[in-house]
Amino acid sequence: MTRQGRILVVDDEVNARTALAELLRDEGFEVETAADAFKALGKYDAFSPHLVLTDLKMPGMDGIELVKKIQSMEEPAAVVVMTAFGAVASAVEAMRSGAVEYLTKPLNFDELLLVVDRVLENHALKAETRRLRQRLRDKVAPRNIVGSSPPMNRVFEIVDQVAPSKATVLITGESGTGKELIASAIHQRSTRASGPFIKLHCAALAESLLESELFGHERGAFTGAVQRRDGRFQMADGGTLFLDEIAEISPAVQIKLLRFLQEHEFERVGSGQTIRVDVRVIAATNKNLLEEVARGRFREDLFYRLNVVSLEMPPLRDRKSDIPVLARFFADRYANENGKQIDSLSNEAVELLMAYDWPGNVRELENAVERAVVMAPGNIIEPRHLPAAVKPTTRTDSGAPPIPGSTLADLEKYAILETLKATGGSTSKAAEMLGVSVRTIQYRLHEYSAAPRSEIEVVARKQEA
């Protein structure tokens, strides 16, 4: 029987390792060997094994630790551990760490082949499942929404599930996370895709104007209403209406919106004629609507009408693995718009983007990359082309002076003041910790005549009193 599959054999006993490798090669497997776990990890990427057969007891890194290392990889190989008959408890621990099977030494080769065949078959099925899921993600993920991190994959799955339904959707998340793009993606994948996708930013309009924008108005309904006008609900008939910043609508408009969600009908401002339309509503907010309900600023019944399906957009700081791909996406877009050629972002620039917390989320990243494209004279985006906010400041987050970049006097001052804070202002304790005299601490405090002296020296005198 000819078998297929790549197997990495890991065993510190050379005779056992060599014999097992030869037997597996005779069965048609492609085999590599390693004398310990470190060498196994060194060969792992180049060989890309489907299965790792590893001994448990090895010098340096044992088999259990090797299992954990392999399981932390993006597409881990299946691992079968080999152990002496008296060490079955260790084998069970290895399986808890991610190993799929264990075999006791001395190995029964027929049993080994049965286990290997079964494990490789299951591994192939899992790999195929991953490929199918990736194809599904590629199909579900909108072309203008970039990301493959676990939080975004969960968003795409919800979009795929909810899109064909008629359910109202509430999208929550911080500003700049892409709530409107997700609303558009739901519409594009729904049975309403051929209908209109109408958007309205609720926070941008006063109450009277918002009501008119939503429901329309009759001629003469208010000053300036020189002719009848259809509202967004009527414009969205047969399609989807996206209401952004839904938490900002007034109580009076909330009542009318609730009525529409319950009965699918409304009247224009200044008219008694009832109009029925077929519109799916998707709402979005960067506020916690339950807190708004508790504070009496948002109707509870409207919240539950809107919150049939909820979808939370993750902030960029929770999906940092998407940052390099997003940056490349935006670089390509704005290079094309500006008639420039941007081949890449330097490693240093990518590291800065990854290190930044992005309070403005994807929108802030997009603006930062657009600026970098404009500022880059060549075809590579460097750290100097990024906005100042993305670059490291002159001091660390903890307030410590940068090293290098500070004088010894700066470092000494920081050490003294921070130690005094830690000791509650006790100069004697601070002096002991720093290895200097109390007089030195007191002399330096007199030199620091600004705020640190007034805040700390007073405490110090009280402590010493």
BELPEWO-V37391 format. One record per residue. N is the residue number from 0. RES is the residue in one letter. OMEGA is omega as a letter, one per 30 degrees, with the letter a starting at -180 (* if undefined). NEAR is the number of other C-alpha atoms within 12 Angstrom. D_CENTER is the distance of its C-alpha to the mean C-alpha in Angstrom with 1 decimal. Layout:
n=<N/N>
res=<RES/RES>
omega=<OMEGA/OMEGA>
near=<NEAR/NEAR>
d_center=<D_CENTER/D_CENTER>
This chain:
n=<0/1/2/3/4/5/6/7/8/9/10/11/12/13/14/15/16/17/18/19/20/21/22/23/24/25/26/27/28/29/30/31/32/33/34/35/36/37/38/39/40/41/42/43/44/45/46/47/48/49/50/51/52/53/54/55/56/57/58/59/60/61/62/63/64/65/66/67/68/69/70/71/72/73/74/75/76/77/78/79/80/81/82/83/84/85/86/87/88/89/90/91/92/93/94/95/96/97/98/99/100/101/102/103/104/105/106/107/108/109/110/111/112/113/114/115/116/117/118/119/120/121/122/123/124/125/126/127/128/129/130/131/132/133/134/135/136/137/138/139/140/141/142/143/144/145/146/147/148/149/150/151/152/153/154/155/156/157/158/159/160/161/162/163/164/165/166/167/168/169/170/171/172/173/174/175/176/177/178/179/180/181/182/183/184/185/186/187/188/189/190/191/192/193/194/195/196/197/198/199/200/201/202/203/204/205/206/207/208/209/210/211/212/213/214/215/216/217/218/219/220/221/222/223/224/225/226/227/228/229/230/231/232/233/234/235/236/237/238/239/240/241/242/243/244/245/246/247/248/249/250/251/252/253/254/255/256/257/258/259/260/261/262/263/264/265/266/267/268/269/270/271/272/273/274/275/276/277/278/279/280/281/282/283/284/285/286/287/288/289/290/291/292/293/294/295/296/297/298/299/300/301/302/303/304/305/306/307/308/309/310/311/312/313/314/315/316/317/318/319/320/321/322/323/324/325/326/327/328/329/330/331/332/333/334/335/336/337/338/339/340/341/342/343/344/345/346/347/348/349/350/351/352/353/354/355/356/357/358/359/360/361/362/363/364/365/366/367/368/369/370/371/372/373/374/375/376/377/378/379/380/381/382/383/384/385/386/387/388/389/390/391/392/393/394/395/396/397/398/399/400/401/402/403/404/405/406/407/408/409/410/411/412/413/414/415/416/417/418/419/420/421/422/423/424/425/426/427/428/429/430/431/432/433/434/435/436/437/438/439/440/441/442/443/444/445/446/447/448/449/450/451/452/453/454/455/456/457/458/459/460/461/462/463/464>
res=<M/T/R/Q/G/R/I/L/V/V/D/D/E/V/N/A/R/T/A/L/A/E/L/L/R/D/E/G/F/E/V/E/T/A/A/D/A/F/K/A/L/G/K/Y/D/A/F/S/P/H/L/V/L/T/D/L/K/M/P/G/M/D/G/I/E/L/V/K/K/I/Q/S/M/E/E/P/A/A/V/V/V/M/T/A/F/G/A/V/A/S/A/V/E/A/M/R/S/G/A/V/E/Y/L/T/K/P/L/N/F/D/E/L/L/L/V/V/D/R/V/L/E/N/H/A/L/K/A/E/T/R/R/L/R/Q/R/L/R/D/K/V/A/P/R/N/I/V/G/S/S/P/P/M/N/R/V/F/E/I/V/D/Q/V/A/P/S/K/A/T/V/L/I/T/G/E/S/G/T/G/K/E/L/I/A/S/A/I/H/Q/R/S/T/R/A/S/G/P/F/I/K/L/H/C/A/A/L/A/E/S/L/L/E/S/E/L/F/G/H/E/R/G/A/F/T/G/A/V/Q/R/R/D/G/R/F/Q/M/A/D/G/G/T/L/F/L/D/E/I/A/E/I/S/P/A/V/Q/I/K/L/L/R/F/L/Q/E/H/E/F/E/R/V/G/S/G/Q/T/I/R/V/D/V/R/V/I/A/A/T/N/K/N/L/L/E/E/V/A/R/G/R/F/R/E/D/L/F/Y/R/L/N/V/V/S/L/E/M/P/P/L/R/D/R/K/S/D/I/P/V/L/A/R/F/F/A/D/R/Y/A/N/E/N/G/K/Q/I/D/S/L/S/N/E/A/V/E/L/L/M/A/Y/D/W/P/G/N/V/R/E/L/E/N/A/V/E/R/A/V/V/M/A/P/G/N/I/I/E/P/R/H/L/P/A/A/V/K/P/T/T/R/T/D/S/G/A/P/P/I/P/G/S/T/L/A/D/L/E/K/Y/A/I/L/E/T/L/K/A/T/G/G/S/T/S/K/A/A/E/M/L/G/V/S/V/R/T/I/Q/Y/R/L/H/E/Y/S/A/A/P/R/S/E/I/E/V/V/A/R/K/Q/E/A>
omega=<l/a/l/l/l/a/l/a/a/a/a/l/a/a/a/a/a/a/a/l/a/l/a/l/l/l/l/l/l/a/l/a/l/a/l/a/a/l/l/l/l/a/a/a/a/a/a/a/l/a/l/l/a/l/l/a/l/l/a/l/a/a/a/l/l/l/a/l/a/a/l/a/a/l/a/l/l/a/l/a/l/a/l/a/a/a/a/l/l/l/l/l/l/l/l/l/l/l/a/a/l/l/l/l/f/a/l/a/l/l/l/a/l/a/a/l/a/a/l/l/l/l/l/l/l/l/l/l/l/l/l/l/l/l/l/l/l/l/a/a/l/a/a/l/a/l/l/l/l/l/l/l/l/l/a/l/l/l/a/a/a/a/a/a/l/a/l/a/l/l/l/l/a/l/l/a/l/a/a/l/l/l/l/l/l/l/a/a/a/l/l/a/l/l/a/l/a/a/l/l/a/a/a/a/l/a/a/l/a/l/l/l/a/a/a/l/l/l/l/a/l/a/l/l/a/l/l/a/l/l/a/l/a/l/a/a/a/a/a/l/l/a/a/a/a/a/a/a/a/l/a/l/l/a/a/l/l/l/l/a/l/a/a/l/a/l/l/l/a/a/l/a/l/a/l/l/l/a/l/a/l/a/l/l/l/l/l/a/l/l/l/l/a/a/l/a/a/a/a/a/l/l/a/l/l/a/l/l/l/a/a/l/a/l/a/a/l/l/a/l/l/a/a/a/l/a/l/l/a/l/l/a/a/l/l/a/a/l/a/l/l/a/a/l/a/l/a/l/l/l/l/l/a/a/a/a/l/l/l/l/a/a/l/l/l/l/a/a/l/l/a/l/a/a/a/l/a/a/l/l/a/l/a/a/a/l/a/a/a/a/l/l/a/l/l/a/a/a/l/l/a/l/f/l/a/l/l/l/l/a/l/a/l/a/a/a/l/l/l/l/a/a/l/l/a/a/a/l/l/l/l/a/a/l/l/a/l/a/l/l/a/l/a/l/l/l/a/a/a/a/a/l/a/a/a/a/l/l/a/a/l/a/a/a/*>
near=<11/13/21/22/30/32/40/44/46/47/37/28/21/17/14/24/27/22/19/35/30/21/23/33/25/17/24/19/28/26/34/35/40/32/32/31/35/26/25/36/34/21/23/31/18/13/23/26/33/36/44/48/48/52/47/43/29/26/19/16/25/29/43/34/32/42/40/25/27/34/24/14/17/13/22/29/39/43/44/43/47/43/32/19/16/14/20/21/18/27/34/25/23/35/28/20/25/29/36/32/35/39/36/26/24/16/24/15/20/14/17/26/27/16/27/35/30/21/28/31/20/21/28/24/16/19/20/15/14/17/15/14/20/19/14/20/28/22/19/33/32/29/17/18/31/33/35/29/27/18/23/33/28/23/39/38/27/30/39/28/22/31/33/20/21/25/26/34/41/42/43/37/32/29/27/28/37/38/39/36/31/43/46/38/35/45/40/27/30/28/20/28/22/15/22/26/34/33/32/34/26/31/20/17/21/16/19/25/28/31/34/35/33/39/40/32/34/25/19/16/22/20/13/14/19/12/15/21/25/26/29/36/43/34/26/33/27/26/32/41/42/40/40/36/31/42/35/31/36/25/23/19/31/29/22/28/34/26/22/29/34/19/18/23/25/36/29/31/31/24/21/13/15/19/22/22/26/25/33/43/48/45/48/47/40/30/24/25/32/22/16/22/19/13/12/16/23/30/30/23/21/33/34/21/27/38/28/23/27/28/36/32/38/32/31/37/27/25/29/31/23/30/39/33/27/35/41/32/29/34/37/29/23/26/30/17/15/18/14/23/22/32/19/27/35/25/15/22/31/33/22/33/43/26/20/29/24/30/19/23/31/40/26/32/41/34/26/38/43/32/28/40/40/31/25/30/17/19/22/30/38/30/28/25/30/35/29/17/23/30/26/22/18/17/18/15/12/11/15/22/23/19/13/13/15/17/13/14/15/21/20/22/28/26/25/40/36/25/26/35/23/18/23/23/32/30/39/27/24/31/26/19/20/23/17/20/18/24/16/21/35/29/19/28/31/19/17/23/16/13/14/24/26/18/20/33/32/23/23/31/22/14/18/18/12>
d_center=<46.7/44.2/40.7/37.5/34.5/33.4/34.1/33.5/36.2/35.6/38.7/40.5/43.8/44.9/47.4/45.2/42.3/44.7/46.5/43.4/42.1/45.5/45.7/42.2/43.1/46.4/44.4/42.6/39.3/37.8/37.7/36.6/37.5/36.3/38.3/35.5/31.8/31.1/33.0/31.2/27.8/29.4/30.5/27.5/25.6/28.9/30.4/27.4/29.2/28.9/30.5/31.0/34.3/34.3/36.7/35.6/38.0/37.4/37.9/35.0/31.9/32.9/31.9/29.6/27.5/27.5/26.2/23.3/22.6/22.8/20.6/17.7/18.0/16.0/19.2/21.5/25.2/27.2/29.1/32.6/34.1/37.8/39.7/43.2/44.6/44.7/41.0/39.5/37.7/35.6/34.9/33.7/31.3/30.1/29.4/27.4/25.3/24.8/28.1/29.4/33.2/35.7/39.3/42.1/44.3/46.8/44.9/46.6/45.9/46.3/43.8/41.5/41.7/41.1/37.9/36.7/37.4/35.6/32.5/32.3/32.8/30.0/27.7/28.7/27.9/24.4/23.8/25.2/23.1/19.9/21.5/22.3/18.9/17.6/20.4/19.6/16.0/17.7/20.1/17.9/15.3/17.1/18.3/17.0/13.4/11.6/8.7/9.0/5.9/7.0/5.4/6.9/9.8/10.6/10.9/13.1/15.1/15.9/16.9/19.1/20.7/21.4/22.5/26.0/26.8/28.5/26.4/25.3/21.5/19.9/16.6/15.1/12.6/13.0/15.0/13.6/10.6/12.8/14.7/17.9/16.6/15.5/18.9/20.6/19.0/20.4/23.7/23.8/23.5/25.9/29.7/29.9/28.4/31.9/32.2/31.1/27.7/28.7/26.5/27.6/26.0/27.7/27.4/29.3/32.6/35.2/36.1/39.2/37.5/34.5/36.9/38.7/35.6/34.5/38.0/40.2/43.6/47.3/49.6/50.8/48.3/47.7/48.7/47.5/47.1/49.6/48.6/46.7/43.0/40.6/37.4/33.8/34.4/37.4/35.7/32.9/35.5/34.4/30.9/27.9/27.8/24.5/25.0/22.5/22.6/24.7/25.1/27.4/30.2/33.4/35.1/37.6/35.2/33.2/36.4/37.0/33.4/33.8/37.1/35.7/33.0/35.7/38.5/37.0/39.7/40.4/43.1/43.0/43.8/47.6/48.2/49.1/48.3/45.5/43.1/41.1/38.1/35.6/32.2/28.8/26.9/23.1/22.3/19.5/19.2/17.2/19.5/19.9/22.8/24.0/24.7/26.4/28.5/29.5/30.6/32.6/30.9/29.6/31.6/30.6/32.1/30.2/26.9/27.6/28.8/25.6/23.3/24.6/21.1/18.1/14.7/11.9/9.5/6.1/6.6/5.6/6.0/3.3/1.5/5.2/6.7/7.0/8.9/12.1/12.4/11.9/14.3/16.7/16.6/17.5/20.0/21.8/22.0/23.5/25.6/27.1/27.8/29.4/31.4/29.9/28.9/25.7/25.5/22.5/20.6/22.0/20.3/20.9/19.3/16.1/16.1/16.7/13.8/11.4/13.4/13.3/11.5/11.6/13.2/14.0/10.5/10.9/14.6/15.1/13.7/15.9/18.8/18.4/18.6/21.4/23.3/22.9/24.3/27.2/27.9/27.8/31.5/30.8/28.4/25.9/23.4/24.1/22.8/25.9/24.8/21.6/22.0/23.4/20.5/18.2/21.0/21.9/24.4/27.9/27.0/24.3/22.1/24.8/27.5/29.0/30.8/29.4/30.9/32.5/33.4/35.3/38.9/40.2/41.4/37.9/36.6/39.6/39.2/35.5/36.6/39.5/37.8/34.7/37.2/39.3/36.4/35.6/39.3/39.8/42.0/44.4/45.8/47.6/44.4/42.5/45.4/45.5/41.8/42.1/45.4/47.4/50.2/49.9/52.0/49.4/46.7/49.0/50.1/46.6/45.8/48.8/47.5/44.2/45.9/42.9/40.7/39.8/43.6/44.1/41.2/41.6/45.3/46.5/44.4/45.9/49.4/49.0/47.7/50.6/53.2>
